[in-house]
Amino acid sequence: MKTSDHILNFGSNFNERLDKASLSFAMDYVNRGENSVALDTLFEYLYENEVSITADEFDEAILLAKKLNISEDDLAYLRELIAES
């Protein structure tokens, strides 16, 4: 799967948890070829809106970040969003 498709697919996980305008704004960067900006924007919106994520979603976020040469340490703040099972 292409990285851009992977980001769009990952973003679709948040259709019901993040407002439509924010999600659309973040994913629009993918359409402009700005995958890193799209992912960073999505992560920021999730954090700012305190959107709960699963441990699997966190793992996928780390995988996507690695594909884009983003350090896992830069995503430590997302751990706060992992919902307790």
A tleap script that builds the chain and sets N, CA, C and O, in Angstrom:
source leaprc.protein.ff14SB
mol = sequence {
  NMET LYS THR SER ASP HIE ILE LEU ASN PHE
  GLY SER ASN PHE ASN GLU ARG LEU ASP LYS
  ALA SER LEU SER PHE ALA MET ASP TYR VAL
  ASN ARG GLY GLU ASN SER VAL ALA LEU ASP
  THR LEU PHE GLU TYR LEU TYR GLU ASN GLU
  VAL SER ILE THR ALA ASP GLU PHE ASP GLU
  ALA ILE LEU LEU ALA LYS LYS LEU ASN ILE
  SER GLU ASP ASP LEU ALA TYR LEU ARG GLU
  LEU ILE ALA GLU CSER
}
set mol.1.N position { 0.848 -1.172 0.000 }
set mol.1.CA position { 0.000 0.000 0.000 }
set mol.1.C position { 0.898 1.242 0.000 }
set mol.1.O position { 1.871 1.319 0.750 }
set mol.2.N position { 0.558 2.199 -0.845 }
set mol.2.CA position { 1.295 3.455 -0.882 }
set mol.2.C position { 1.094 4.193 0.442 }
set mol.2.O position { 0.051 4.078 1.086 }
set mol.3.N position { 2.106 4.943 0.825 }
set mol.3.CA position { 2.034 5.690 2.075 }
set mol.3.C position { 0.837 6.637 2.086 }
set mol.3.O position { 0.149 6.753 3.100 }
set mol.4.N position { 0.586 7.308 0.977 }
set mol.4.CA position { -0.553 8.240 0.927 }
set mol.4.C position { -1.874 7.504 1.168 }
set mol.4.O position { -2.741 8.000 1.887 }
set mol.5.N position { -2.023 6.335 0.573 }
set mol.5.CA position { -3.243 5.547 0.783 }
set mol.5.C position { -3.333 5.070 2.238 }
set mol.5.O position { -4.412 5.029 2.828 }
set mol.6.N position { -2.191 4.716 2.791 }
set mol.6.CA position { -2.162 4.253 4.179 }
set mol.6.C position { -2.612 5.373 5.119 }
set mol.6.O position { -3.370 5.131 6.059 }
set mol.7.N position { -2.146 6.595 4.866 }
set mol.7.CA position { -2.551 7.735 5.690 }
set mol.7.C position { -4.049 7.994 5.560 }
set mol.7.O position { -4.730 8.215 6.562 }
set mol.8.N position { -4.559 7.968 4.345 }
set mol.8.CA position { -5.998 8.185 4.128 }
set mol.8.C position { -6.820 7.111 4.832 }
set mol.8.O position { -7.850 7.407 5.438 }
set mol.9.N position { -6.368 5.881 4.750 }
set mol.9.CA position { -7.058 4.778 5.406 }
set mol.9.C position { -7.014 4.941 6.925 }
set mol.9.O position { -8.016 4.736 7.611 }
set mol.10.N position { -5.847 5.310 7.438 }
set mol.10.CA position { -5.706 5.545 8.878 }
set mol.10.C position { -6.620 6.684 9.318 }
set mol.10.O position { -7.300 6.575 10.338 }
set mol.11.N position { -6.639 7.763 8.563 }
set mol.11.CA position { -7.493 8.897 8.887 }
set mol.11.C position { -8.964 8.536 8.935 }
set mol.11.O position { -9.723 9.084 9.735 }
set mol.12.N position { -9.367 7.608 8.072 }
set mol.12.CA position { -10.784 7.215 8.032 }
set mol.12.C position { -11.233 6.556 9.331 }
set mol.12.O position { -12.430 6.488 9.606 }
set mol.13.N position { -10.287 6.072 10.130 }
set mol.13.CA position { -10.636 5.493 11.441 }
set mol.13.C position { -11.285 6.519 12.365 }
set mol.13.O position { -11.964 6.153 13.324 }
set mol.14.N position { -11.078 7.799 12.077 }
set mol.14.CA position { -11.522 8.842 12.983 }
set mol.14.C position { -12.738 9.609 12.474 }
set mol.14.O position { -13.054 10.686 12.979 }
set mol.15.N position { -13.421 9.052 11.472 }
set mol.15.CA position { -14.608 9.695 10.901 }
set mol.15.C position { -15.643 10.068 11.941 }
set mol.15.O position { -16.246 11.138 11.846 }
set mol.16.N position { -15.862 9.241 12.904 }
set mol.16.CA position { -16.897 9.487 13.912 }
set mol.16.C position { -16.355 10.116 15.187 }
set mol.16.O position { -17.127 10.509 16.060 }
set mol.17.N position { -15.021 10.216 15.304 }
set mol.17.CA position { -14.426 10.718 16.547 }
set mol.17.C position { -13.825 12.109 16.412 }
set mol.17.O position { -13.601 12.782 17.418 }
set mol.18.N position { -13.565 12.543 15.210 }
set mol.18.CA position { -12.991 13.864 14.964 }
set mol.18.C position { -13.930 14.600 14.027 }
set mol.18.O position { -14.483 14.001 13.104 }
set mol.19.N position { -14.117 15.894 14.255 }
set mol.19.CA position { -15.074 16.608 13.417 }
set mol.19.C position { -14.648 16.557 11.945 }
set mol.19.O position { -13.464 16.542 11.609 }
set mol.20.N position { -15.655 16.532 11.103 }
set mol.20.CA position { -15.465 16.331 9.669 }
set mol.20.C position { -14.540 17.378 9.042 }
set mol.20.O position { -13.706 17.036 8.205 }
set mol.21.N position { -14.677 18.637 9.434 }
set mol.21.CA position { -13.863 19.711 8.855 }
set mol.21.C position { -12.386 19.525 9.186 }
set mol.21.O position { -11.533 19.696 8.315 }
set mol.22.N position { -12.078 19.181 10.415 }
set mol.22.CA position { -10.682 18.978 10.814 }
set mol.22.C position { -10.070 17.785 10.092 }
set mol.22.O position { -8.946 17.856 9.595 }
set mol.23.N position { -10.818 16.696 10.040 }
set mol.23.CA position { -10.312 15.504 9.364 }
set mol.23.C position { -10.085 15.776 7.881 }
set mol.23.O position { -9.061 15.387 7.320 }
set mol.24.N position { -11.032 16.434 7.264 }
set mol.24.CA position { -10.914 16.771 5.850 }
set mol.24.C position { -9.713 17.680 5.591 }
set mol.24.O position { -8.974 17.483 4.627 }
set mol.25.N position { -9.526 18.674 6.455 }
set mol.25.CA position { -8.406 19.596 6.321 }
set mol.25.C position { -7.078 18.836 6.385 }
set mol.25.O position { -6.194 19.056 5.558 }
set mol.26.N position { -6.943 17.953 7.356 }
set mol.26.CA position { -5.705 17.182 7.515 }
set mol.26.C position { -5.473 16.264 6.320 }
set mol.26.O position { -4.359 16.195 5.800 }
set mol.27.N position { -6.512 15.560 5.884 }
set mol.27.CA position { -6.350 14.600 4.797 }
set mol.27.C position { -6.142 15.278 3.445 }
set mol.27.O position { -5.599 14.669 2.524 }
set mol.28.N position { -6.568 16.530 3.321 }
set mol.28.CA position { -6.363 17.261 2.073 }
set mol.28.C position { -4.874 17.442 1.767 }
set mol.28.O position { -4.491 17.563 0.603 }
set mol.29.N position { -4.048 17.461 2.791 }
set mol.29.CA position { -2.605 17.561 2.561 }
set mol.29.C position { -2.080 16.354 1.787 }
set mol.29.O position { -1.128 16.483 1.017 }
set mol.30.N position { -2.681 15.195 1.981 }
set mol.30.CA position { -2.278 14.004 1.225 }
set mol.30.C position { -2.496 14.251 -0.260 }
set mol.30.O position { -1.648 13.913 -1.086 }
set mol.31.N position { -3.633 14.838 -0.593 }
set mol.31.CA position { -3.950 15.123 -1.998 }
set mol.31.C position { -2.980 16.122 -2.621 }
set mol.31.O position { -2.854 16.201 -3.843 }
set mol.32.N position { -2.299 16.881 -1.769 }
set mol.32.CA position { -1.301 17.847 -2.261 }
set mol.32.C position { 0.117 17.277 -2.224 }
set mol.32.O position { 1.084 17.983 -2.511 }
set mol.33.N position { 0.232 16.007 -1.871 }
set mol.33.CA position { 1.541 15.367 -1.813 }
set mol.33.C position { 2.330 15.675 -0.558 }
set mol.33.O position { 3.544 15.473 -0.517 }
set mol.34.N position { 1.650 16.162 0.464 }
set mol.34.CA position { 2.298 16.546 1.728 }
set mol.34.C position { 1.945 15.532 2.820 }
set mol.34.O position { 1.238 15.853 3.776 }
set mol.35.N position { 2.446 14.310 2.661 }
set mol.35.CA position { 2.094 13.237 3.591 }
set mol.35.C position { 2.511 13.532 5.024 }
set mol.35.O position { 1.745 13.283 5.954 }
set mol.36.N position { 3.707 14.055 5.210 }
set mol.36.CA position { 4.182 14.351 6.567 }
set mol.36.C position { 3.321 15.417 7.233 }
set mol.36.O position { 2.998 15.309 8.416 }
set mol.37.N position { 2.956 16.431 6.486 }
set mol.37.CA position { 2.110 17.497 7.029 }
set mol.37.C position { 0.727 16.941 7.364 }
set mol.37.O position { 0.150 17.288 8.394 }
set mol.38.N position { 0.201 16.088 6.504 }
set mol.38.CA position { -1.109 15.477 6.749 }
set mol.38.C position { -1.105 14.692 8.056 }
set mol.38.O position { -2.005 14.830 8.885 }
set mol.39.N position { -0.083 13.873 8.221 }
set mol.39.CA position { -0.005 13.044 9.417 }
set mol.39.C position { 0.191 13.901 10.663 }
set mol.39.O position { -0.465 13.678 11.680 }
set mol.40.N position { 1.077 14.865 10.590 }
set mol.40.CA position { 1.314 15.754 11.722 }
set mol.40.C position { 0.053 16.519 12.099 }
set mol.40.O position { -0.266 16.651 13.281 }
set mol.41.N position { -0.660 17.020 11.108 }
set mol.41.CA position { -1.898 17.764 11.349 }
set mol.41.C position { -2.950 16.869 11.996 }
set mol.41.O position { -3.626 17.277 12.940 }
set mol.42.N position { -3.083 15.650 11.484 }
set mol.42.CA position { -4.039 14.711 12.065 }
set mol.42.C position { -3.702 14.436 13.531 }
set mol.42.O position { -4.578 14.472 14.395 }
set mol.43.N position { -2.430 14.165 13.800 }
set mol.43.CA position { -2.026 13.882 15.176 }
set mol.43.C position { -2.311 15.069 16.089 }
set mol.43.O position { -2.782 14.893 17.212 }
set mol.44.N position { -2.030 16.260 15.613 }
set mol.44.CA position { -2.289 17.463 16.418 }
set mol.44.C position { -3.777 17.620 16.709 }
set mol.44.O position { -4.158 17.933 17.837 }
set mol.45.N position { -4.620 17.405 15.702 }
set mol.45.CA position { -6.062 17.511 15.911 }
set mol.45.C position { -6.561 16.452 16.899 }
set mol.45.O position { -7.405 16.742 17.746 }
set mol.46.N position { -6.043 15.239 16.790 }
set mol.46.CA position { -6.443 14.194 17.726 }
set mol.46.C position { -6.080 14.601 19.149 }
set mol.46.O position { -6.873 14.435 20.075 }
set mol.47.N position { -4.884 15.132 19.309 }
set mol.47.CA position { -4.421 15.529 20.641 }
set mol.47.C position { -5.211 16.726 21.170 }
set mol.47.O position { -5.689 16.708 22.304 }
set mol.48.N position { -5.345 17.748 20.358 }
set mol.48.CA position { -6.045 18.957 20.790 }
set mol.48.C position { -7.497 18.695 21.165 }
set mol.48.O position { -8.043 19.345 22.057 }
set mol.49.N position { -8.119 17.737 20.479 }
set mol.49.CA position { -9.519 17.413 20.730 }
set mol.49.C position { -9.690 16.235 21.690 }
set mol.49.O position { -10.803 15.764 21.923 }
set mol.50.N position { -8.563 15.767 22.242 }
set mol.50.CA position { -8.567 14.670 23.200 }
set mol.50.C position { -9.357 13.459 22.694 }
set mol.50.O position { -10.173 12.879 23.410 }
set mol.51.N position { -9.086 13.099 21.439 }
set mol.51.CA position { -9.741 11.952 20.814 }
set mol.51.C position { -9.050 10.678 21.288 }
set mol.51.O position { -7.847 10.511 21.088 }
set mol.52.N position { -9.800 9.789 21.910 }
set mol.52.CA position { -9.249 8.519 22.371 }
set mol.52.C position { -8.846 7.660 21.170 }
set mol.52.O position { -9.536 7.614 20.152 }
set mol.53.N position { -7.711 6.987 21.322 }
set mol.53.CA position { -7.253 6.062 20.292 }
set mol.53.C position { -6.992 4.713 20.945 }
set mol.53.O position { -6.812 4.622 22.160 }
set mol.54.N position { -6.975 3.678 20.134 }
set mol.54.CA position { -6.664 2.345 20.643 }
set mol.54.C position { -5.152 2.136 20.598 }
set mol.54.O position { -4.423 2.881 19.944 }
set mol.55.N position { -4.709 1.120 21.298 }
set mol.55.CA position { -3.287 0.770 21.260 }
set mol.55.C position { -2.880 0.391 19.832 }
set mol.55.O position { -1.771 0.703 19.399 }
set mol.56.N position { -3.771 -0.276 19.108 }
set mol.56.CA position { -3.478 -0.642 17.721 }
set mol.56.C position { -3.353 0.597 16.840 }
set mol.56.O position { -2.499 0.645 15.956 }
set mol.57.N position { -4.194 1.591 17.075 }
set mol.57.CA position { -4.097 2.834 16.308 }
set mol.57.C position { -2.793 3.563 16.622 }
set mol.57.O position { -2.171 4.147 15.734 }
set mol.58.N position { -2.386 3.526 17.885 }
set mol.58.CA position { -1.106 4.133 18.247 }
set mol.58.C position { 0.031 3.430 17.519 }
set mol.58.O position { 0.926 4.083 16.981 }
set mol.59.N position { 0.000 2.103 17.501 }
set mol.59.CA position { 1.033 1.326 16.800 }
set mol.59.C position { 1.060 1.667 15.313 }
set mol.59.O position { 2.130 1.781 14.714 }
set mol.60.N position { -0.107 1.825 14.730 }
set mol.60.CA position { -0.180 2.190 13.306 }
set mol.60.C position { 0.357 3.600 13.080 }
set mol.60.O position { 1.006 3.865 12.068 }
set mol.61.N position { 0.089 4.499 14.017 }
set mol.61.CA position { 0.624 5.855 13.921 }
set mol.61.C position { 2.152 5.820 13.930 }
set mol.61.O position { 2.799 6.540 13.169 }
set mol.62.N position { 2.718 4.990 14.782 }
set mol.62.CA position { 4.180 4.846 14.853 }
set mol.62.C position { 4.713 4.275 13.534 }
set mol.62.O position { 5.732 4.737 13.022 }
set mol.63.N position { 4.033 3.287 12.997 }
set mol.63.CA position { 4.448 2.697 11.715 }
set mol.63.C position { 4.438 3.742 10.604 }
set mol.63.O position { 5.389 3.836 9.828 }
set mol.64.N position { 3.375 4.519 10.530 }
set mol.64.CA position { 3.293 5.573 9.517 }
set mol.64.C position { 4.392 6.619 9.720 }
set mol.64.O position { 5.010 7.076 8.758 }
set mol.65.N position { 4.624 6.988 10.961 }
set mol.65.CA position { 5.665 7.975 11.246 }
set mol.65.C position { 7.029 7.472 10.785 }
set mol.65.O position { 7.812 8.223 10.203 }
set mol.66.N position { 7.305 6.210 11.045 }
set mol.66.CA position { 8.589 5.639 10.620 }
set mol.66.C position { 8.733 5.672 9.099 }
set mol.66.O position { 9.819 5.930 8.581 }
set mol.67.N position { 7.639 5.410 8.387 }
set mol.67.CA position { 7.673 5.465 6.920 }
set mol.67.C position { 8.065 6.857 6.431 }
set mol.67.O position { 8.653 7.009 5.360 }
set mol.68.N position { 7.734 7.867 7.229 }
set mol.68.CA position { 7.998 9.255 6.850 }
set mol.68.C position { 9.208 9.838 7.589 }
set mol.68.O position { 9.423 11.050 7.611 }
set mol.69.N position { 9.991 8.935 8.194 }
set mol.69.CA position { 11.203 9.333 8.920 }
set mol.69.C position { 10.935 10.304 10.067 }
set mol.69.O position { 11.729 11.202 10.343 }
set mol.70.N position { 9.795 10.099 10.727 }
set mol.70.CA position { 9.454 10.866 11.920 }
set mol.70.C position { 9.800 9.997 13.118 }
set mol.70.O position { 9.419 8.828 13.176 }
set mol.71.N position { 10.513 10.562 14.061 }
set mol.71.CA position { 10.944 9.815 15.235 }
set mol.71.C position { 9.749 9.404 16.097 }
set mol.71.O position { 8.805 10.170 16.291 }
set mol.72.N position { 9.819 8.191 16.601 }
set mol.72.CA position { 8.784 7.709 17.524 }
set mol.72.C position { 8.715 8.604 18.753 }
set mol.72.O position { 7.640 8.796 19.320 }
set mol.73.N position { 9.844 9.150 19.167 }
set mol.73.CA position { 9.878 10.044 20.330 }
set mol.73.C position { 9.017 11.288 20.117 }
set mol.73.O position { 8.471 11.846 21.070 }
set mol.74.N position { 8.901 11.716 18.861 }
set mol.74.CA position { 8.093 12.902 18.546 }
set mol.74.C position { 6.596 12.642 18.717 }
set mol.74.O position { 5.793 13.574 18.702 }
set mol.75.N position { 6.230 11.376 18.879 }
set mol.75.CA position { 4.806 11.028 19.015 }
set mol.75.C position { 4.443 10.581 20.425 }
set mol.75.O position { 3.344 10.077 20.658 }
set mol.76.N position { 5.359 10.765 21.359 }
set mol.76.CA position { 5.123 10.315 22.731 }
set mol.76.C position { 3.841 10.909 23.308 }
set mol.76.O position { 3.157 10.261 24.101 }
set mol.77.N position { 3.514 12.135 22.913 }
set mol.77.CA position { 2.313 12.794 23.437 }
set mol.77.C position { 1.033 12.036 23.075 }
set mol.77.O position { 0.024 12.157 23.770 }
set mol.78.N position { 1.072 11.260 21.996 }
set mol.78.CA position { -0.123 10.506 21.594 }
set mol.78.C position { -0.449 9.386 22.569 }
set mol.78.O position { -1.594 8.940 22.639 }
set mol.79.N position { 0.547 8.927 23.323 }
set mol.79.CA position { 0.304 7.859 24.301 }
set mol.79.C position { -0.786 8.263 25.291 }
set mol.79.O position { -1.530 7.415 25.785 }
set mol.80.N position { -0.875 9.550 25.573 }
set mol.80.CA position { -1.877 10.047 26.512 }
set mol.80.C position { -3.299 9.788 26.029 }
set mol.80.O position { -4.241 9.785 26.822 }
set mol.81.N position { -3.451 9.570 24.725 }
set mol.81.CA position { -4.783 9.396 24.144 }
set mol.81.C position { -5.263 7.951 24.132 }
set mol.81.O position { -6.427 7.681 23.836 }
set mol.82.N position { -4.364 7.021 24.453 }
set mol.82.CA position { -4.741 5.609 24.383 }
set mol.82.C position { -5.790 5.323 25.444 }
set mol.82.O position { -5.579 5.555 26.634 }
set mol.83.N position { -6.918 4.816 24.987 }
set mol.83.CA position { -8.039 4.503 25.882 }
set mol.83.C position { -7.720 3.249 26.682 }
set mol.83.O position { -7.147 2.290 26.165 }
set mol.84.N position { -8.095 3.278 27.922 }
set mol.84.CA position { -7.933 2.105 28.768 }
set mol.84.C position { -8.905 1.018 28.315 }
set mol.84.O position { -10.067 1.298 28.021 }
set mol.85.N position { -8.429 -0.206 28.262 }
set mol.85.CA position { -9.301 -1.316 27.838 }
set mol.85.C position { -10.119 -1.833 28.977 }
set mol.85.O position { -10.905 -2.764 28.801 }
savepdb mol mol.pdb
quit
